[in-house]
Amino acid sequence: MDAIDRVANEFSTVIPMVGHVGDGNLHPTLIKSLADGGLQNLKKAKREIYKEALKLGGTMTAEHGVGKIRIPEIDMFLNKKELELMRGIKKVFDPNGILNQGCAIK
């Protein structure tokens, strides 16, 4: 929580959180005006939060999928071999590539 507060202050944003107290999953939601470079600052703030999660042994997504919004940062959490393994598993269950099109595991 201290790291989230530090990131919020550094990027002049508000980061309310919801989560699952029982298993320690936090879901920070970055809120900032998109004017005057706000979107770029949000992306930088998101990466800082991910770095803090990594330091604590966490992940970028907990029980949720990577989806489309986290694809640019997936390399922070998964190496090439892990991605290849996941793609192989997806190919077994989705040989025609029709499920979850455009998401992280293609």
C-alpha positions as a Markdown table, in Angstrom:
| # | Residue | x | y | z |
|---|---|---|---|---|
| 1 | Met | 0.0 | 0.0 | 0.0 |
| 2 | Asp | 2.9 | 2.4 | 0.7 |
| 3 | Ala | 4.3 | 1.8 | -2.8 |
| 4 | Ile | 0.9 | 2.5 | -4.3 |
| 5 | Asp | 0.7 | 5.8 | -2.4 |
| 6 | Arg | 4.2 | 6.7 | -3.5 |
| 7 | Val | 3.3 | 6.1 | -7.2 |
| 8 | Ala | 0.1 | 8.1 | -6.8 |
| 9 | Asn | 2.1 | 11.0 | -5.4 |
| 10 | Glu | 4.8 | 10.7 | -8.0 |
| 11 | Phe | 2.4 | 10.8 | -10.9 |
| 12 | Ser | -0.2 | 13.2 | -9.3 |
| 13 | Thr | -3.0 | 10.7 | -9.6 |
| 14 | Val | -5.5 | 9.0 | -7.4 |
| 15 | Ile | -5.3 | 5.2 | -7.1 |
| 16 | Pro | -8.3 | 3.7 | -5.3 |
| 17 | Met | -8.1 | 0.0 | -4.6 |
| 18 | Val | -10.4 | -2.9 | -4.2 |
| 19 | Gly | -9.1 | -6.4 | -3.6 |
| 20 | His | -9.4 | -9.7 | -1.8 |
| 21 | Val | -8.1 | -9.4 | 1.7 |
| 22 | Gly | -8.1 | -13.2 | 2.3 |
| 23 | Asp | -5.5 | -13.9 | -0.5 |
| 24 | Gly | -3.8 | -10.5 | -0.7 |
| 25 | Asn | -4.9 | -9.5 | -4.2 |
| 26 | Leu | -5.1 | -5.8 | -4.7 |
| 27 | His | -6.7 | -4.2 | -7.7 |
| 28 | Pro | -5.4 | -0.6 | -8.1 |
| 29 | Thr | -7.4 | 1.6 | -10.4 |
| 30 | Leu | -5.5 | 4.6 | -11.8 |
| 31 | Ile | -7.5 | 7.7 | -12.2 |
| 32 | Lys | -6.2 | 10.8 | -14.0 |
| 33 | Ser | -7.2 | 13.3 | -16.7 |
| 34 | Leu | -6.0 | 12.2 | -20.1 |
| 35 | Ala | -5.3 | 15.8 | -21.0 |
| 36 | Asp | -1.7 | 17.1 | -21.1 |
| 37 | Gly | 0.0 | 13.8 | -21.3 |
| 38 | Gly | -2.1 | 12.1 | -18.7 |
| 39 | Leu | -2.3 | 8.8 | -20.7 |
| 40 | Gln | 1.5 | 8.5 | -20.9 |
| 41 | Asn | 1.8 | 9.2 | -17.2 |
| 42 | Leu | -0.8 | 6.6 | -16.4 |
| 43 | Lys | 1.2 | 4.0 | -18.4 |
| 44 | Lys | 4.3 | 4.9 | -16.5 |
| 45 | Ala | 2.5 | 4.8 | -13.2 |
| 46 | Lys | 1.1 | 1.3 | -14.1 |
| 47 | Arg | 4.6 | 0.1 | -14.9 |
| 48 | Glu | 5.8 | 1.4 | -11.5 |
| 49 | Ile | 3.0 | -0.5 | -9.7 |
| 50 | Tyr | 4.0 | -3.7 | -11.6 |
| 51 | Lys | 7.6 | -3.2 | -10.6 |
| 52 | Glu | 6.5 | -3.0 | -6.9 |
| 53 | Ala | 4.4 | -6.1 | -7.4 |
| 54 | Leu | 7.4 | -8.0 | -8.7 |
| 55 | Lys | 9.5 | -6.9 | -5.8 |
| 56 | Leu | 6.9 | -8.4 | -3.5 |
| 57 | Gly | 6.7 | -11.7 | -5.5 |
| 58 | Gly | 3.4 | -10.7 | -7.0 |
| 59 | Thr | 2.0 | -10.7 | -10.6 |
| 60 | Met | 0.3 | -8.2 | -12.8 |
| 61 | Thr | -3.0 | -9.8 | -12.9 |
| 62 | Ala | -3.7 | -12.3 | -10.0 |
| 63 | Glu | -6.9 | -14.2 | -10.8 |
| 64 | His | -7.8 | -12.2 | -13.9 |
| 65 | Gly | -6.3 | -12.8 | -17.4 |
| 66 | Val | -3.8 | -10.5 | -19.0 |
| 67 | Gly | -6.4 | -9.4 | -21.6 |
| 68 | Lys | -5.5 | -6.7 | -24.0 |
| 69 | Ile | -4.7 | -3.8 | -21.7 |
| 70 | Arg | -1.7 | -5.5 | -20.1 |
| 71 | Ile | 0.0 | -6.9 | -23.2 |
| 72 | Pro | 2.6 | -4.2 | -23.4 |
| 73 | Glu | 3.9 | -5.1 | -20.0 |
| 74 | Ile | 3.7 | -8.9 | -20.2 |
| 75 | Asp | 7.4 | -9.2 | -20.7 |
| 76 | Met | 7.9 | -7.8 | -17.2 |
| 77 | Phe | 6.3 | -11.0 | -15.8 |
| 78 | Leu | 6.8 | -13.8 | -18.4 |
| 79 | Asn | 9.9 | -14.8 | -20.3 |
| 80 | Lys | 10.0 | -16.0 | -23.9 |
| 81 | Lys | 9.9 | -19.7 | -22.8 |
| 82 | Glu | 6.9 | -19.2 | -20.6 |
| 83 | Leu | 5.0 | -17.4 | -23.3 |
| 84 | Glu | 5.9 | -20.2 | -25.8 |
| 85 | Leu | 4.6 | -22.8 | -23.3 |
| 86 | Met | 1.3 | -20.9 | -22.9 |
| 87 | Arg | 0.9 | -20.5 | -26.6 |
| 88 | Gly | 1.4 | -24.2 | -27.0 |
| 89 | Ile | -1.3 | -25.0 | -24.4 |
| 90 | Lys | -3.7 | -22.5 | -26.1 |
| 91 | Lys | -3.0 | -24.2 | -29.5 |
| 92 | Val | -4.1 | -27.6 | -28.0 |
| 93 | Phe | -7.4 | -26.2 | -26.8 |
| 94 | Asp | -8.0 | -23.6 | -29.6 |
| 95 | Pro | -6.3 | -24.9 | -32.7 |
| 96 | Asn | -8.2 | -22.5 | -34.9 |
| 97 | Gly | -7.4 | -19.4 | -32.8 |
| 98 | Ile | -11.0 | -18.4 | -32.4 |
| 99 | Leu | -11.1 | -17.9 | -28.7 |
| 100 | Asn | -10.0 | -14.6 | -27.0 |
| 101 | Gln | -8.8 | -13.1 | -30.2 |
| 102 | Gly | -6.3 | -10.2 | -29.8 |
| 103 | Cys | -5.4 | -11.1 | -26.2 |
| 104 | Ala | -2.0 | -11.9 | -24.9 |
| 105 | Ile | -1.7 | -15.6 | -25.8 |
| 106 | Lys | -2.2 | -15.8 | -29.6 |
